[in-house]
Amino acid sequence: MAGLPFIDDAAPTASMAPAVEITFGSSAGSGGFGGLADAATSLLGGAGAPAWADHLVALDVRLGFAPQVDHAELLIAETAGAPSAALGDSGQIRIGPRGALQDLFSGNVLAIERRGDGLRRYQLGNAGHKLSQMHCNQTLTNTTVQDAIAFAANGAGVNLEARIGGRDGGLPRYVFDDGRNLWEHIARLAALRGFNAWVDAAGTLQLSDQLEQGDTVQSFVFGRDVLALNLWQRSPHSGQITAFGGGRVDDGYTLRKQAAPNRSQVGDGPPQRYYRDGALQSQDDLSARVAAATLFGRRLTTTGELLLPGSATLAPGRVVAVEAPPDGSGAFLILAAQHRFDRRDGWRTRLSVSEAGGMPGSGSPLDALGGLP
């Protein structure tokens, strides 16, 4: 019997031909493709798979650090028995090997496109989109970066989970103004200390310290697991870094009329980088800001792109290891991830990464650079 054009005679690996579970809106009875549906269920979950999986043509999920706004798209065959969802419906995408599904994306339906080719496209957003749609005007005093981010998250009804060790410290004052949305404020606050902020697969806002990353979540062997690898080494992002803050605080309400220069500087030579932020009102704040800028500059020195078999554990903020690439093994921090499934190529994950230098236990050659100043 001739095989279907999108199914090789040799069975693909579980990660390339996953099971999928989608729960948005209604889930009508299975079916709709006729004979094609039988082949689809073998790829997407087996007999009795939900109608979303039966009718799924492609999915595309893109994830990243704030202020990038995550989004997901589902392309569904609009035939008899196809499921449906309405604007605002909430739900979840789970994906993985059959019998071992993992959360990939949680959110709401933002837009629906009905196309003339018999397909329907759903655009989905998560908590990052919700935060990007909200503004407020509020001044916080005697707070911390974590507490200020928690304030923003609570205002949007988003849960926060923080793993930042002891590097937060105090923040004498922070002003939420409506010139930025809450998601941009969260990105700005995280940058003050060199933290990473993103939304995980369950819809929880994560805040982590790049210097205290967890263990490597997954290892891949070059030439066996890695479908494509590109690495770029760039000239240094910064030489001399200078941060300027606001005037020093005498009490809770008043600034000196003639404040002494409030700045911190590290490094020398070009390219020179300047950061000005009125939220920085103490020397400790400014020192933390230049340290965070140094860390960010190192992140940009060695970056890359990895194309791997699909895995839901590959998400921003995680660390992956690649064994035996041409320039030696290394650990990489995931900056952004794109998960894509379609009938032709199966499930693949494309990562934007930076070499995880300077992080304890990373095993990267950049560890030789030492800690932050």
N, C-alpha and C positions, 0 to 999 in steps of 0.2 A: 504493500500500500504506500502510495506516495506521501511524503511528509508535507505538512503545511509549510508555506514559504518562510515563516518566521520562526520555525522550530527546527534546529539542527537534528540530524539523526542521533548524534551523540548528546546525551543529557548534559545540560549545562550545570555548573556548580550551583549550590543552594543560594549563594550570595548573588549570583547573576540572574537567577530565576526565582525570586522570592515569593513567599506568601504575603498577601496584603489584606489588611482589615481597615475599612474606612467607615466611620460612623458620623455622617452629617445628614440631617433631615430624615426623610423616609428611606427605607430600604425595602424595595419591592421584592417580589419573589425572584429567585434565581432564574437566569435564562435570558433570552433575547438575541443571542447570536446563532441559535440553532446548533449545527455541528461545530461551528467555531467556538461556541461557549464551552463545549466539552474540553477542547484543547486549552481554552483560557483557564478553566478551573484547575487543570493540571499544573499550570504555571503559577496561579494566584491563590491557591489555598485548598485545592482538592474539592471533591464532591460536596455540595451543600454550602459552598462559599457564598458570602453575602453578595447581593446584586451589584453593589459598587465594584467589587473585584471582578465580577463577570463582565461588566461593561467598561472597565478601565482600559483606555488606550495608552495613556501616558500620564506620568506625574512628574512634577518638577518642584523641589523644595530648596530654597536658598536661605542660608543662615549666616549670621556674622555678628561681630561686636557692635555695640552702640557707637555712633548714631545710625549705623546701617539698620534699615527696617526689614525684618524677615518677611518672606512671603512664600506661598505655595500655590501651585496650579494643578488642577485635575482636568484631564481631557476624557470625556465620557461619550460612548456611542449612544446616541439618542434613538434607541429602537424600543420595540415592545418590551415592557417589563423593566425599563431602565429606572433607576432610583432618581430621586429629585431632592433638592434642598432649596430653601428660601434665603433671601438676604438676611443676615444676622444669625442664622442657625449656627450653633456651636458644635464642635465635634473633634475628632482625633484621627490621625493617620498612624497606623502601626504596620511595621514591615519587618521581615526577617526570614530566616529559614523556617520551613513548615514545622509548627509545634513550638517555636521559640521566638515569637514575635516580640518586637521592642517598640516603644514609643518613638515616633519620629517628629510629629508636629501636632500641636493643639492650638485651636483658634476658632475663628468665625468666618462665615462666608461674606466677602466684601463686594463681589461683582459676579454676574452670570452673563455669559455670552452664548447665545444660540446661533449657530453657524449654518450656512446653507449647505455644507457638505455632510450634514447628518450628525455632527458632533456638537457637544455642549462643553463649554469651558467654565470652570469655577475658579475664582481667585480668592484666596484665603489669607487672613492676617492673624497675627498672634498678639501677645501682650505688648510687644514693641510697637506695633501699629497703634494700639489703643493709647499708649503713652505719647506717641507722636502727634496725636490729635487733641491733646489736652494742654492747657496753659493755666498759669496762676500767677498772682502777685502776692508774695509772702516773704518776709524777712525772718530768718532763723538766727539766733544768737547763742553763743556758747554751745555749739553743736559739734558734730564730727561728720566726716564724709559719709560714713555708713548711715548715720541717723538722718542726714539730709536726703540721701537716696531713699531711705525707708519712708520718709515723709512723702516724697514724690510717688513712690510705689503704692503706698496706702491710699493716696488720693485717687488713684485709678483702680483700686481694688485688686492690685497685683501682689502676690506673695514674694518676699525677698529671702534669699539664702546667701549668707556671706561667709567667705573663707579668706580672711585677709590678715590673719596673724595679729601682730601688735604694731603695725606700721601706720595705723590710721592717725592717731593723735587728735588734738583739738582743732576746731575751726571757729575762730572768734565770731565770725558773721558770714552768712551766705544769703544772697538775695535771689529768690525766684522771681524773675520778671517775665512778662508775656512776650518779650522780644524773642525768646526761645521756647520751644515746646518742652514738655517734661522729659522726653527721651533725649533731647539735646542737652538739657541740664544734667541728666544722669551721666552722659558721656563726658561732659565738662568736669563734673565732680570726680569721676573715676580717674580722669587725666591728672588731677591735682596730686594724686598719690601713686600713679602708675598702675592702677587696678584695671581689670578687664570686666566689662559688664555685658551680659547677653541674656537671652531668654532660652531656657532649655526646652526639651521635648514635651514636658508636662505643663508648660506655660508659666514656670517660676522664673523670676528675675534672679540671675546668678551674679554675684560679685566676688571676684577672686584676685589674689595677689600673684602676679606672674612669677615672683621670686619664691612662691610657696606652692607651686603646682604639685598635683598628685603624681602617682606613678604612671608610667606609660600605659595607655589603655589598650594598645594593639601594636603588634610588630609585623612588618612586611619584609619579604626578601626580594631584593632587586633581581629582576630576571625571572622571577617565578610569580609573585603576587602583584608586583607593580606594573600597571599597564602603560604608564607614561610618567616621566619624571623630568622636570626642568628646574634648574637652580640658577639664580642670578646673584652675583657678588657685585656690589656697588661701592663707589667711593663713599667715605664717611658722610652721614647725613648731617652731622654737626661737629664743629670744632669748639668754639667758645659759646657757651650757653649762659644767658642772663635772664633772670626772672625779676620783674618789678611788681611790687604789691601796692596796696593802698596805704594811707597814712596809718600810723600806729594808734591803737585805741587807748585813751586815758581812762575812760570808764565806759559804761554800757551805752552812752548816748553821744559822746563828744569826741571829735578828732582834733588833734593839735592844729593850729593854724599854720605852723611852720614845722612840719614833720621832717625828721632826718631822712636821708635817702634810705628807702626800704627795698633792698635788692639783694640777690645772691647770684654768684657767678662761679662757673666751673669751666675748666678747659682753656684752650687758647687757639688762635688761628682761625682761618675760614674753614667751612662756612659758618658764619655767626648766626645764632638764633636768639630771638628776643620773645619773651612771653610776658604779657602785661595782664594782670588780673586783680581787680580790687578786692576779691575775696581773700587774697593772701595778705594778711595783716601782721604776721609775726615772722621772725627769722626762721623759725622751724618750718613754717608753711612754705617759705621760699626755698629752703634747702630741699624739702620734699619735692617741690615742683621741678627743680633743676635735675634732681635724681631721676624723677619720672621721665623727663625729657631725654636724659641720657639713655635710659632703658629703651625708650621708643626709638631713638636713633640706632641703637644696636639691632633692634628688631628689623629695621629697614636695610641693614647692611647685607644680610644674606637672606633672601626670600626665595620662594619656589612654588611650584605647582605639582601636585601629585594626582594621578588618576588611578583609582583603586577599585577592586570589586566592592559592591555596595555593603555598607555596614552602618547601622543606626547609631553605633557608639562614636562614630566620627563626627564630632560637633565642635564648634568654637570653644576655646579654652582647654581642650584636651591635648595631650601630647602623644604623638605616634613615633615609632622608631622604624627606620629603614636600614636594613642590614645589607652591607656589601654593595652600595652604589659605587660608581667609578672613583669618587674621591674619598671613600671611606664611610663607615657607618655613622649615623647621626640621629639625634632626636629633634623633633620638629613640633613647634606650637601651632595648632590650627587656628588661623585667623578667620577663615570663612569656609563654608562647605556647601556644595551643591549636590543634592541627591536627585538623580534622574532615573526613571524607569520608562522604557518603552518596549514594544514587542520585538523590535529588531535587535537592539543592543543589550537588552536585559537591564539589570540594576547596576549602576556605576556611581561612584562618589568622587567628585573632583574637589580637591582641597587647595586653598591658598594658605601657605605656611611660612613661618620664619624659623630659622635655626634657633633652637631653644638654648642658646648660650646664656650663661650667668645664672641658670636655675639649678639648685642643688640636685645632684643625681641625674642630670640630663645626659651625661656622657658625651656632650658635644665638644668639639675642639674649641668652641668659643668660651668654654669654661675658663680657659687660661686668662681671659680678660679680667677675671676676678669679680668681686662684688661692686655694688654701686659706691660712688664716692661719698 
